[in-house]
Each structure stands twice: as C-alpha cells, then as structure tokens.
Amino acid sequence: MKTIALDDIQVHVRFKLSALWAALMFCYIYGDYFGLYVPGKLQGILAGRGPVGPVSEGSLTATALLLAVPGLMVFLSLALAPRWCRWLNIVLGLFYTAIVLLTMPAPGGSTSRWV
C-alpha cells in the first residue's frame, strides 16, 4: 500500500486573522451562554443589573458596539488595504486583549483578577 505524505498548505495571514476574530466571537458566545448557569445571574439580568451597574440605553449601546467590532473584523481583515489591515488588527487586537484580561473572572469569584 502506498502512503501519501501530508502536505501543509500555506494559509494567507489575512485568513488566519479573520479566523482569530471569528474565534473571539465564539469565545464571547461560549462565555455568555455558560455564564447564564451561574446562580443568580439570570435574575440579576431580569432585574436590570449589568456587569458594571444598572443597565441603561448607553450601556447597552456601548456593549453592542464592543461586540460588533470583532464581527466586522472578520470581514475587514480580508477586505482592507494591507496597511489599514495591519494597523487595525494590531490596535484592536491589543484593545480586545486588554478587555478580555480586565473582564476575565478570577478564581474564587471576584469579578476580575486584574482590577
């Protein structure tokens, strides 16, 4: 029997960046879905309590914009000119890394391990 060597194909960096932004979106969905299983979380949402205080139109708009940007970056990583693509991915990548680090729950139940 003849064995076939597996060839590793070259994937363009833009496709890798787009996939990373999509993965971030899946992580948000995963975290939000399983976060609903935390005791009292759903009751707090229904009562209008958000992660940083009472829910308002402004906080909902800010959250929607914060979550819409990675979704747009899935497309923009493929469509933008190289210079814009590079800098936008660097700046937004650093920004979202900071957001994840600041909002990641710490062991033991405090709201964040960094703040």
C-alpha positions in Angstrom: 0.0 0.0 0.0 1.3 3.4 -0.9 1.5 6.0 1.8 0.7 9.6 0.9 2.7 12.4 2.6 0.6 15.1 4.1 1.4 18.4 2.7 0.9 21.5 4.8 -0.7 24.2 2.7 0.2 27.9 3.0 -2.6 29.9 4.5 -2.6 33.6 3.9 -2.2 35.7 7.0 -5.4 37.5 6.3 -7.4 34.3 6.6 -5.6 33.5 9.9 -6.5 36.9 11.2 -10.1 36.5 10.1 -10.3 33.1 11.8 -8.9 34.5 15.0 -11.6 37.3 15.1 -14.3 34.6 14.5 -12.8 32.5 17.3 -13.0 35.5 19.6 -16.7 35.8 18.7 -17.2 32.1 19.5 -15.5 32.6 22.9 -17.9 35.5 23.7 -20.9 33.3 22.8 -19.4 30.4 24.9 -18.8 32.7 27.9 -22.2 34.3 27.7 -24.1 31.0 27.3 -22.4 29.3 30.2 -22.4 32.4 32.3 -26.2 32.1 32.5 -25.8 29.0 34.6 -24.2 31.0 37.4 -26.7 31.1 40.3 -28.5 34.4 40.4 -27.1 35.7 37.1 -30.3 35.4 35.2 -32.3 37.0 38.0 -29.8 39.9 38.0 -30.2 40.4 34.3 -34.0 40.4 34.6 -33.8 42.9 37.4 -31.7 45.3 35.2 -28.3 44.8 36.8 -25.4 44.7 34.4 -21.7 43.8 35.0 -20.8 47.5 35.7 -24.0 48.8 37.2 -27.6 49.4 36.2 -28.5 48.6 32.6 -29.2 51.8 30.5 -29.6 52.6 26.9 -26.0 53.9 26.9 -24.5 50.8 28.4 -26.4 48.5 26.0 -25.3 50.6 23.0 -21.7 50.5 24.2 -21.9 46.7 24.7 -23.4 46.3 21.3 -20.6 48.3 19.7 -18.0 46.4 21.7 -19.3 43.1 20.4 -19.9 44.3 16.8 -16.3 45.3 16.1 -14.9 41.7 16.2 -17.7 40.6 13.9 -16.8 43.4 11.5 -13.1 42.5 11.8 -13.8 39.0 10.4 -14.7 40.7 7.1 -12.3 43.7 7.3 -9.3 41.5 7.9 -9.9 40.2 4.4 -11.1 43.3 2.6 -9.0 46.2 3.8 -5.8 47.5 2.2 -2.7 45.9 3.7 -1.6 49.0 5.6 -5.0 49.5 7.2 -5.4 45.8 7.9 -2.1 45.6 9.7 -2.6 48.6 12.0 -6.3 48.0 12.7 -5.5 44.4 13.7 -2.6 45.5 15.9 -4.6 48.2 17.7 -7.9 46.4 18.0 -6.1 43.1 18.9 -4.3 44.9 21.8 -7.5 46.6 22.9 -9.5 43.4 23.0 -6.7 41.6 24.7 -6.9 44.2 27.5 -10.7 43.9 27.6 -10.5 40.2 28.0 -7.9 40.4 30.7 -9.9 43.1 32.6 -13.2 41.2 32.5 -11.9 37.6 33.0 -13.2 36.3 36.3 -10.7 35.4 38.9 -10.6 32.1 40.8 -12.6 32.4 43.9 -15.4 34.5 42.5 -14.2 38.1 42.3 -15.2 40.0 39.2 -11.7 40.3 37.7 -8.3 39.1 38.5 -6.6 42.4 37.4 -8.8 45.1 38.8 
